[in-house]
Amino acid sequence: MTVQGFTATDHAMMAHALRLAERGAYTTRPNPMVGCVIAQGDEVVGEGWHQRAGEPHAEVFALQAAGERARGATAYVTLEPCAHHGRTPPCCDALVVAGVTRVVAAMRDPFAQVDGAGFERLRAAGVAVEHGLMEAEARRLNRGYLSRLERGRPWVRVKLATSLDGRTALANKESRWISGEAARRDVMHWRARAGAILTGAGTVLADDPRLTVRFDDDTAGESVPFVAPMRVVLDPGLATVARDHVRAGNAPTLYFHAPDTKVPRGFAAAHAVAPMRGGQLDLLAVLKRLAELGVNEVQVEAGATLAGALLRDGLVDEVLLYMAPLLLGAEARPLFDGLHIDDMTQRFELRLVETRMLGDDLRLLLQPRPAS
């Protein structure tokens, strides 16, 4: 049940568990990020987080750290403990065996093999269960995982770099570099948490990008573990196959093309057919296929045409916008193309979620407001 009367200690412990969970942002996918704190009163006796898919869950690490002190303790966990045998045993059983007497969870897990079953098994064993503490924060942390399970598509974040006059590239499509070095380093952290980096054929033809995660500065370096996100190219006619930077390195690459496109002989990269809609690849169908492949978050790094199409189709969940203190002029490329706004009732409104200065650049995190 959802209980409103959580104590200050409960809030502090769950906040700590959420911070622990976020440590797995670059490595847990397709699994959710989960943190766990085992406490005796206001004393933490064990803590842990899910570090990598296929390895022990957060509760297991926390219980190992707590040892015998887990008996009679409260377990604070950011997501309902699992109740099924996957690549690891059920965490709810481990909590019962360890003698935990109370479990406080931030939220229920919508995964079909859990979805309340973990809570039921704990209660059946005599463990007091409460949930709903800091649920909004827990949902935001795992917004990609929840989007994949609840909506059948990943969370879509469009990354853009813009001048003060709202331009992303010159008329000849040249765009390097609008943003500064600090902003470009920041993008790597957002890439690292994404399951896929998605771009269009136009960007590949113009820029021949690698779309890889590169932690090569002194503060990050090799000490930051991550799972390389998939690179996804939307290329209806496979016109970009001669551009090979997007296939270089260890990160996987997947091309989506039209049903009637002939795949060049000897083309060894992974590719998949997507249906066409309105003269372009069906973007929702592409996203649903990526969800089937276990992608929780998609970061779009593309031009104005693809960015505009996603926004127009209602498929953008978040805009990551880096604004540089420079001007590119009226002939330069806009942020979004193809929106066809004729009066103010058709405007797209966005909610400002966060702002941050990165060197000379301003980073804005925005979310589209629902249409009125």
C-alpha positions as a Markdown table, in Angstrom:
| # | Residue | x | y | z |
|---|---|---|---|---|
| 1 | Met | 0.0 | 0.0 | 0.0 |
| 2 | Thr | 1.1 | 3.6 | -0.4 |
| 3 | Val | 1.7 | 5.2 | 2.9 |
| 4 | Gln | 2.0 | 9.0 | 3.4 |
| 5 | Gly | 3.4 | 8.9 | 6.9 |
| 6 | Phe | 7.1 | 8.2 | 6.1 |
| 7 | Thr | 9.6 | 9.6 | 8.6 |
| 8 | Ala | 12.5 | 11.9 | 8.0 |
| 9 | Thr | 14.8 | 8.9 | 8.4 |
| 10 | Asp | 12.8 | 7.1 | 5.7 |
| 11 | His | 13.3 | 10.0 | 3.3 |
| 12 | Ala | 17.0 | 10.3 | 4.0 |
| 13 | Met | 17.5 | 6.6 | 3.5 |
| 14 | Met | 15.6 | 6.5 | 0.2 |
| 15 | Ala | 17.4 | 9.6 | -1.1 |
| 16 | His | 20.6 | 7.8 | -0.4 |
| 17 | Ala | 19.3 | 4.7 | -2.2 |
| 18 | Leu | 18.4 | 6.8 | -5.2 |
| 19 | Arg | 21.9 | 8.3 | -5.3 |
| 20 | Leu | 23.4 | 4.8 | -5.2 |
| 21 | Ala | 21.1 | 3.7 | -8.0 |
| 22 | Glu | 22.3 | 6.4 | -10.3 |
| 23 | Arg | 25.8 | 5.0 | -10.2 |
| 24 | Gly | 24.6 | 2.3 | -12.6 |
| 25 | Ala | 23.4 | 4.8 | -15.2 |
| 26 | Tyr | 26.0 | 3.8 | -17.8 |
| 27 | Thr | 26.1 | 0.0 | -17.2 |
| 28 | Thr | 22.8 | -1.5 | -16.2 |
| 29 | Arg | 20.7 | -1.4 | -19.4 |
| 30 | Pro | 18.4 | -2.9 | -20.4 |
| 31 | Asn | 17.8 | -3.4 | -16.6 |
| 32 | Pro | 16.7 | -0.5 | -14.5 |
| 33 | Met | 18.9 | 1.4 | -12.1 |
| 34 | Val | 18.3 | 0.2 | -8.6 |
| 35 | Gly | 19.8 | 1.2 | -5.2 |
| 36 | Cys | 19.3 | -0.4 | -1.8 |
| 37 | Val | 20.1 | 0.6 | 1.8 |
| 38 | Ile | 19.8 | -1.7 | 4.8 |
| 39 | Ala | 19.3 | 0.3 | 8.0 |
| 40 | Gln | 18.9 | -0.4 | 11.7 |
| 41 | Gly | 17.0 | 2.8 | 12.7 |
| 42 | Asp | 19.0 | 5.7 | 11.4 |
| 43 | Glu | 22.2 | 3.7 | 11.0 |
| 44 | Val | 23.2 | 2.3 | 7.6 |
| 45 | Val | 24.5 | -1.2 | 7.9 |
| 46 | Gly | 24.6 | -2.2 | 4.3 |
| 47 | Glu | 24.2 | -0.6 | 0.9 |
| 48 | Gly | 24.5 | -1.5 | -2.8 |
| 49 | Trp | 23.4 | -0.8 | -6.3 |
| 50 | His | 22.8 | -2.8 | -9.4 |
| 51 | Gln | 26.0 | -2.5 | -11.4 |
| 52 | Arg | 25.6 | -4.5 | -14.6 |
| 53 | Ala | 22.9 | -6.6 | -16.3 |
| 54 | Gly | 23.3 | -10.2 | -15.5 |
| 55 | Glu | 25.1 | -9.5 | -12.2 |
| 56 | Pro | 23.7 | -9.4 | -8.7 |
| 57 | His | 21.0 | -6.9 | -7.9 |
| 58 | Ala | 21.2 | -4.0 | -5.5 |
| 59 | Glu | 19.6 | -5.9 | -2.6 |
| 60 | Val | 22.2 | -8.7 | -2.8 |
| 61 | Phe | 25.1 | -6.3 | -2.5 |
| 62 | Ala | 23.4 | -4.5 | 0.4 |
| 63 | Leu | 22.7 | -7.7 | 2.2 |
| 64 | Gln | 26.2 | -9.0 | 1.8 |
| 65 | Ala | 27.5 | -5.7 | 3.3 |
| 66 | Ala | 25.1 | -5.9 | 6.2 |
| 67 | Gly | 25.7 | -9.5 | 7.1 |
| 68 | Glu | 24.0 | -10.5 | 10.3 |
| 69 | Arg | 22.9 | -6.9 | 11.0 |
| 70 | Ala | 20.3 | -7.3 | 8.3 |
| 71 | Arg | 18.2 | -9.3 | 10.7 |
| 72 | Gly | 15.4 | -7.1 | 12.0 |
| 73 | Ala | 16.4 | -4.2 | 9.7 |
| 74 | Thr | 14.6 | -2.1 | 7.2 |
| 75 | Ala | 15.5 | -2.4 | 3.5 |
| 76 | Tyr | 15.0 | 0.8 | 1.4 |
| 77 | Val | 15.0 | 0.0 | -2.3 |
| 78 | Thr | 14.2 | 2.2 | -5.2 |
| 79 | Leu | 12.2 | -0.4 | -7.1 |
| 80 | Glu | 10.1 | -3.4 | -6.1 |
| 81 | Pro | 12.4 | -6.4 | -5.3 |
| 82 | Cys | 12.2 | -9.0 | -8.1 |
| 83 | Ala | 10.2 | -12.1 | -7.6 |
| 84 | His | 11.4 | -14.3 | -10.5 |
| 85 | His | 14.4 | -16.3 | -11.5 |
| 86 | Gly | 16.1 | -14.5 | -14.3 |
| 87 | Arg | 19.9 | -14.5 | -14.6 |
| 88 | Thr | 19.9 | -14.0 | -10.8 |
| 89 | Pro | 17.6 | -15.5 | -8.0 |
| 90 | Pro | 14.6 | -13.5 | -6.6 |
| 91 | Cys | 15.7 | -10.6 | -4.4 |
| 92 | Cys | 12.5 | -10.8 | -2.3 |
| 93 | Asp | 13.6 | -14.3 | -1.2 |
| 94 | Ala | 17.0 | -13.1 | -0.2 |
| 95 | Leu | 15.5 | -10.3 | 1.9 |
| 96 | Val | 13.3 | -12.9 | 3.7 |
| 97 | Val | 16.2 | -15.3 | 4.4 |
| 98 | Ala | 18.3 | -12.4 | 5.7 |
| 99 | Gly | 15.7 | -11.6 | 8.3 |
| 100 | Val | 14.7 | -8.1 | 7.1 |
| 101 | Thr | 11.4 | -7.2 | 8.8 |
| 102 | Arg | 10.4 | -4.1 | 6.8 |
| 103 | Val | 10.8 | -3.1 | 3.1 |
| 104 | Val | 10.2 | 0.4 | 1.9 |
| 105 | Ala | 10.2 | 0.7 | -1.9 |
| 106 | Ala | 10.0 | 3.8 | -4.0 |
| 107 | Met | 7.7 | 2.2 | -6.6 |
| 108 | Arg | 6.2 | -0.9 | -8.0 |
| 109 | Asp | 8.1 | -2.6 | -10.9 |
| 110 | Pro | 5.8 | -2.8 | -14.0 |
| 111 | Phe | 7.9 | -5.6 | -15.5 |
| 112 | Ala | 5.4 | -8.4 | -16.1 |
| 113 | Gln | 7.3 | -11.0 | -14.1 |
| 114 | Val | 7.4 | -8.8 | -11.0 |
| 115 | Asp | 4.5 | -6.2 | -11.0 |
| 116 | Gly | 3.4 | -6.6 | -7.4 |
| 117 | Ala | 4.5 | -10.2 | -7.0 |
| 118 | Gly | 7.6 | -9.2 | -5.1 |
| 119 | Phe | 5.5 | -7.2 | -2.6 |
| 120 | Glu | 3.1 | -10.2 | -2.2 |
| 121 | Arg | 5.9 | -12.7 | -1.5 |
| 122 | Leu | 7.4 | -10.4 | 1.1 |
| 123 | Arg | 4.1 | -9.9 | 2.8 |
| 124 | Ala | 3.3 | -13.6 | 2.7 |
| 125 | Ala | 6.6 | -14.1 | 4.6 |
| 126 | Gly | 5.6 | -11.6 | 7.3 |
| 127 | Val | 7.6 | -8.7 | 6.1 |
| 128 | Ala | 6.0 | -5.3 | 6.4 |
| 129 | Val | 5.9 | -3.6 | 2.9 |
| 130 | Glu | 5.4 | 0.1 | 2.1 |
| 131 | His | 5.9 | 1.8 | -1.2 |
| 132 | Gly | 5.4 | 5.2 | -2.8 |
| 133 | Leu | 8.3 | 7.0 | -1.0 |
| 134 | Met | 10.0 | 9.5 | -3.5 |
| 135 | Glu | 8.2 | 7.7 | -6.3 |
| 136 | Ala | 8.5 | 10.7 | -8.7 |
| 137 | Glu | 12.2 | 10.8 | -8.2 |
| 138 | Ala | 12.5 | 7.0 | -8.8 |
| 139 | Arg | 10.4 | 7.3 | -12.0 |
| 140 | Arg | 12.5 | 10.1 | -13.4 |
| 141 | Leu | 15.7 | 8.0 | -12.7 |
| 142 | Asn | 14.3 | 5.1 | -14.7 |
| 143 | Arg | 12.3 | 7.0 | -17.2 |
| 144 | Gly | 13.7 | 5.0 | -20.1 |
| 145 | Tyr | 13.0 | 1.6 | -18.6 |
| 146 | Leu | 9.5 | 2.7 | -17.7 |
| 147 | Ser | 8.9 | 4.1 | -21.1 |
| 148 | Arg | 9.9 | 0.9 | -22.7 |
| 149 | Leu | 7.6 | -1.2 | -20.5 |
| 150 | Glu | 4.6 | 1.1 | -20.2 |
| 151 | Arg | 4.6 | 2.7 | -23.7 |
| 152 | Gly | 6.3 | 0.1 | -25.8 |
| 153 | Arg | 9.0 | 2.6 | -27.0 |
| 154 | Pro | 12.1 | 4.2 | -25.5 |
| 155 | Trp | 12.4 | 7.6 | -24.0 |
| 156 | Val | 13.5 | 9.9 | -26.7 |
| 157 | Arg | 16.0 | 12.7 | -26.0 |
| 158 | Val | 16.9 | 15.1 | -28.9 |
| 159 | Lys | 20.3 | 16.7 | -28.4 |
| 160 | Leu | 21.0 | 19.9 | -30.3 |
| 161 | Ala | 23.6 | 22.7 | -30.3 |
| 162 | Thr | 22.4 | 26.1 | -31.3 |
| 163 | Ser | 23.5 | 29.7 | -31.7 |
| 164 | Leu | 21.8 | 32.5 | -29.9 |
| 165 | Asp | 19.7 | 33.0 | -33.1 |
| 166 | Gly | 18.4 | 29.4 | -33.0 |
| 167 | Arg | 20.6 | 28.0 | -35.7 |
| 168 | Thr | 22.3 | 24.6 | -35.7 |
| 169 | Ala | 24.4 | 24.7 | -38.9 |
| 170 | Leu | 25.3 | 26.9 | -41.8 |
| 171 | Ala | 23.3 | 26.7 | -45.0 |
| 172 | Asn | 26.0 | 24.3 | -46.4 |
| 173 | Lys | 25.3 | 22.1 | -43.3 |
| 174 | Glu | 28.7 | 22.9 | -41.7 |
| 175 | Ser | 28.2 | 22.7 | -37.9 |
| 176 | Arg | 31.6 | 22.0 | -36.2 |
| 177 | Trp | 31.9 | 23.4 | -33.6 |
| 178 | Ile | 29.0 | 25.4 | -32.3 |
| 179 | Ser | 29.4 | 24.4 | -28.7 |
| 180 | Gly | 32.6 | 24.5 | -26.7 |
| 181 | Glu | 34.8 | 21.8 | -25.2 |
| 182 | Ala | 33.0 | 21.6 | -21.9 |
| 183 | Ala | 29.6 | 21.1 | -23.6 |
| 184 | Arg | 31.1 | 18.4 | -25.9 |
| 185 | Arg | 32.4 | 16.6 | -22.9 |
| 186 | Asp | 29.0 | 16.8 | -21.2 |
| 187 | Val | 27.4 | 15.2 | -24.3 |
| 188 | Met | 29.5 | 12.1 | -23.7 |
| 189 | His | 27.9 | 11.5 | -20.4 |
| 190 | Trp | 24.4 | 11.7 | -21.9 |
| 191 | Arg | 25.5 | 9.4 | -24.7 |
| 192 | Ala | 26.8 | 6.9 | -22.2 |
| 193 | Arg | 23.4 | 6.5 | -20.5 |
| 194 | Ala | 21.6 | 6.0 | -23.8 |
| 195 | Gly | 20.9 | 2.6 | -25.2 |
| 196 | Ala | 21.0 | 4.0 | -28.7 |
| 197 | Ile | 22.3 | 7.1 | -30.5 |
| 198 | Leu | 20.0 | 7.7 | -33.5 |
| 199 | Thr | 20.8 | 9.8 | -36.5 |
| 200 | Gly | 19.6 | 10.3 | -40.1 |
| 201 | Ala | 21.2 | 9.7 | -43.5 |
| 202 | Gly | 21.6 | 13.5 | -44.0 |
| 203 | Thr | 23.8 | 13.8 | -41.0 |
| 204 | Val | 25.9 | 10.8 | -41.9 |
| 205 | Leu | 26.5 | 12.1 | -45.4 |
| 206 | Ala | 27.3 | 15.6 | -44.2 |
| 207 | Asp | 29.4 | 14.9 | -41.1 |
| 208 | Asp | 30.5 | 11.2 | -41.3 |
| 209 | Pro | 30.2 | 11.0 | -37.5 |
| 210 | Arg | 31.4 | 8.2 | -35.2 |
| 211 | Leu | 28.6 | 8.7 | -32.5 |
| 212 | Thr | 30.7 | 6.9 | -29.9 |
| 213 | Val | 31.3 | 7.6 | -26.2 |
| 214 | Arg | 34.7 | 9.0 | -25.6 |
| 215 | Phe | 35.8 | 9.8 | -22.1 |
| 216 | Asp | 39.3 | 11.1 | -22.8 |
| 217 | Asp | 39.7 | 14.0 | -20.4 |
| 218 | Asp | 41.6 | 13.9 | -17.1 |
| 219 | Thr | 38.6 | 13.9 | -14.9 |
| 220 | Ala | 36.9 | 10.9 | -16.6 |
| 221 | Gly | 39.4 | 8.8 | -18.4 |
| 222 | Glu | 39.3 | 5.0 | -18.2 |
| 223 | Ser | 37.8 | 5.2 | -14.7 |
| 224 | Val | 34.3 | 5.6 | -16.1 |
| 225 | Pro | 32.8 | 2.2 | -17.0 |
| 226 | Phe | 30.1 | 2.2 | -19.6 |
| 227 | Val | 28.3 | -0.1 | -22.1 |
| 228 | Ala | 28.7 | 1.3 | -25.6 |
| 229 | Pro | 25.3 | 2.4 | -27.0 |
| 230 | Met | 24.1 | 1.1 | -30.3 |
| 231 | Arg | 24.4 | 3.5 | -33.2 |
| 232 | Val | 21.2 | 3.7 | -35.3 |
| 233 | Val | 21.1 | 5.2 | -38.8 |
| 234 | Leu | 17.8 | 5.9 | -40.5 |
| 235 | Asp | 18.6 | 5.5 | -44.2 |
| 236 | Pro | 15.7 | 4.5 | -46.4 |
| 237 | Gly | 17.8 | 3.9 | -49.5 |
| 238 | Leu | 21.1 | 2.9 | -47.7 |
| 239 | Ala | 22.7 | 5.9 | -49.4 |
| 240 | Thr | 25.3 | 6.3 | -46.6 |
| 241 | Val | 27.0 | 2.8 | -46.7 |
| 242 | Ala | 30.2 | 4.4 | -48.0 |
| 243 | Arg | 30.5 | 6.5 | -44.9 |
| 244 | Asp | 32.1 | 4.0 | -42.5 |
| 245 | His | 32.9 | 6.1 | -39.4 |
| 246 | Val | 29.5 | 5.3 | -38.0 |
| 247 | Arg | 30.5 | 1.6 | -38.1 |
| 248 | Ala | 34.0 | 2.0 | -36.8 |
| 249 | Gly | 35.0 | 0.8 | -33.3 |
| 250 | Asn | 33.4 | -1.7 | -30.9 |
| 251 | Ala | 30.0 | 0.0 | -30.7 |
| 252 | Pro | 27.2 | -1.9 | -32.6 |
| 253 | Thr | 25.5 | -0.2 | -35.6 |
| 254 | Leu | 22.0 | -0.8 | -36.9 |
| 255 | Tyr | 20.6 | 0.6 | -40.2 |
| 256 | Phe | 16.9 | 1.0 | -40.8 |
| 257 | His | 15.9 | 1.1 | -44.5 |
| 258 | Ala | 12.8 | 0.9 | -46.7 |
| 259 | Pro | 11.2 | -2.4 | -47.5 |
| 260 | Asp | 12.1 | -2.2 | -51.2 |
| 261 | Thr | 15.7 | -1.1 | -50.8 |
| 262 | Lys | 18.2 | -3.5 | -52.2 |
| 263 | Val | 21.0 | -4.2 | -49.7 |
| 264 | Pro | 24.5 | -3.8 | -51.4 |
| 265 | Arg | 26.4 | -7.1 | -51.9 |
| 266 | Gly | 28.9 | -7.6 | -49.2 |
| 267 | Phe | 27.3 | -5.1 | -46.8 |
| 268 | Ala | 27.9 | -6.8 | -43.4 |
| 269 | Ala | 26.4 | -4.3 | -41.0 |
| 270 | Ala | 23.2 | -5.1 | -39.1 |
| 271 | His | 20.2 | -3.8 | -40.9 |
| 272 | Ala | 16.4 | -4.0 | -40.5 |
| 273 | Val | 13.4 | -3.0 | -42.6 |
| 274 | Ala | 11.0 | -0.3 | -41.4 |
| 275 | Pro | 7.7 | 0.6 | -43.0 |
| 276 | Met | 7.4 | 3.9 | -44.8 |
| 277 | Arg | 4.8 | 6.5 | -43.8 |
| 278 | Gly | 4.4 | 9.8 | -45.6 |
| 279 | Gly | 7.5 | 9.3 | -47.7 |
| 280 | Gln | 9.8 | 8.6 | -44.7 |
| 281 | Leu | 10.6 | 5.7 | -42.4 |
| 282 | Asp | 7.8 | 5.2 | -39.8 |
| 283 | Leu | 9.5 | 6.7 | -36.8 |
| 284 | Leu | 7.2 | 5.1 | -34.2 |
| 285 | Ala | 7.8 | 1.7 | -35.8 |
| 286 | Val | 11.5 | 2.2 | -35.5 |
| 287 | Leu | 11.2 | 3.2 | -31.9 |
| 288 | Lys | 9.1 | 0.2 | -31.1 |
| 289 | Arg | 11.6 | -2.1 | -32.7 |
| 290 | Leu | 14.4 | -0.5 | -30.6 |
| 291 | Ala | 12.3 | -1.2 | -27.5 |
| 292 | Glu | 12.0 | -4.9 | -28.5 |
| 293 | Leu | 15.8 | -4.9 | -28.7 |
| 294 | Gly | 16.0 | -3.7 | -25.0 |
| 295 | Val | 16.7 | 0.0 | -25.7 |
| 296 | Asn | 15.5 | 2.2 | -22.8 |
| 297 | Glu | 16.7 | 5.6 | -23.9 |
| 298 | Val | 17.4 | 7.0 | -27.4 |
| 299 | Gln | 19.5 | 10.0 | -27.9 |
| 300 | Val | 18.9 | 11.7 | -31.2 |
| 301 | Glu | 21.8 | 13.5 | -32.8 |
| 302 | Ala | 20.5 | 14.6 | -36.2 |
| 303 | Gly | 19.6 | 17.5 | -38.3 |
| 304 | Ala | 16.6 | 19.7 | -38.3 |
| 305 | Thr | 14.5 | 17.5 | -40.6 |
| 306 | Leu | 14.6 | 14.4 | -38.4 |
| 307 | Ala | 14.4 | 16.4 | -35.2 |
| 308 | Gly | 11.3 | 18.2 | -36.6 |
| 309 | Ala | 9.7 | 15.0 | -37.7 |
| 310 | Leu | 10.0 | 13.5 | -34.3 |
| 311 | Leu | 8.6 | 16.6 | -32.6 |
| 312 | Arg | 5.8 | 16.8 | -35.1 |
| 313 | Asp | 4.9 | 13.2 | -34.5 |
| 314 | Gly | 4.8 | 13.6 | -30.7 |
| 315 | Leu | 7.8 | 11.3 | -30.1 |
| 316 | Val | 10.2 | 13.7 | -28.4 |
| 317 | Asp | 10.2 | 13.4 | -24.6 |
| 318 | Glu | 13.2 | 15.6 | -23.8 |
| 319 | Val | 15.3 | 18.2 | -25.6 |
| 320 | Leu | 18.9 | 18.6 | -24.5 |
| 321 | Leu | 19.9 | 22.0 | -25.9 |
| 322 | Tyr | 23.4 | 23.6 | -25.8 |
| 323 | Met | 23.2 | 27.3 | -26.5 |
| 324 | Ala | 26.5 | 29.0 | -27.6 |
| 325 | Pro | 27.1 | 32.8 | -27.5 |
| 326 | Leu | 27.4 | 33.3 | -31.2 |
| 327 | Leu | 25.3 | 34.1 | -34.2 |
| 328 | Leu | 25.0 | 32.2 | -37.5 |
| 329 | Gly | 22.6 | 34.4 | -39.4 |
| 330 | Ala | 19.2 | 33.9 | -41.1 |
| 331 | Glu | 20.4 | 31.6 | -43.8 |
| 332 | Ala | 21.7 | 29.0 | -41.4 |
| 333 | Arg | 19.8 | 25.8 | -40.5 |
| 334 | Pro | 17.0 | 26.0 | -37.8 |
| 335 | Leu | 16.6 | 23.7 | -34.8 |
| 336 | Phe | 13.5 | 21.9 | -36.1 |
| 337 | Asp | 12.3 | 21.8 | -39.7 |
| 338 | Gly | 8.9 | 20.9 | -41.1 |
| 339 | Leu | 6.7 | 22.1 | -38.3 |
| 340 | His | 4.5 | 24.3 | -40.5 |
| 341 | Ile | 3.2 | 26.7 | -37.7 |
| 342 | Asp | 0.8 | 29.2 | -39.2 |
| 343 | Asp | -0.7 | 30.7 | -36.0 |
| 344 | Met | 0.0 | 30.8 | -32.3 |
| 345 | Thr | -2.5 | 28.0 | -31.5 |
| 346 | Gln | -0.2 | 25.6 | -33.4 |
| 347 | Arg | 2.9 | 26.4 | -31.4 |
| 348 | Phe | 5.0 | 23.8 | -29.6 |
| 349 | Glu | 5.5 | 24.7 | -25.9 |
| 350 | Leu | 8.3 | 23.3 | -23.8 |
| 351 | Arg | 8.8 | 23.2 | -20.1 |
| 352 | Leu | 12.2 | 24.2 | -18.8 |
| 353 | Val | 13.4 | 21.4 | -16.5 |
| 354 | Glu | 17.0 | 22.4 | -15.8 |
| 355 | Thr | 19.7 | 24.9 | -16.8 |
| 356 | Arg | 23.4 | 24.7 | -16.4 |
| 357 | Met | 26.5 | 26.7 | -17.5 |
| 358 | Leu | 29.2 | 24.7 | -19.2 |
| 359 | Gly | 32.1 | 27.0 | -20.0 |
| 360 | Asp | 30.6 | 29.7 | -22.2 |
| 361 | Asp | 27.6 | 27.6 | -23.2 |
| 362 | Leu | 24.2 | 27.3 | -21.6 |
| 363 | Arg | 22.7 | 23.9 | -21.3 |
| 364 | Leu | 18.9 | 23.7 | -21.3 |
| 365 | Leu | 16.9 | 20.5 | -20.5 |
| 366 | Leu | 13.4 | 20.9 | -21.8 |
| 367 | Gln | 10.3 | 18.7 | -22.1 |
| 368 | Pro | 7.4 | 19.3 | -24.5 |
| 369 | Arg | 4.2 | 20.3 | -22.9 |
| 370 | Pro | 1.2 | 18.2 | -23.8 |
| 371 | Ala | -1.0 | 19.9 | -26.5 |
| 372 | Ser | -3.9 | 21.8 | -25.0 |
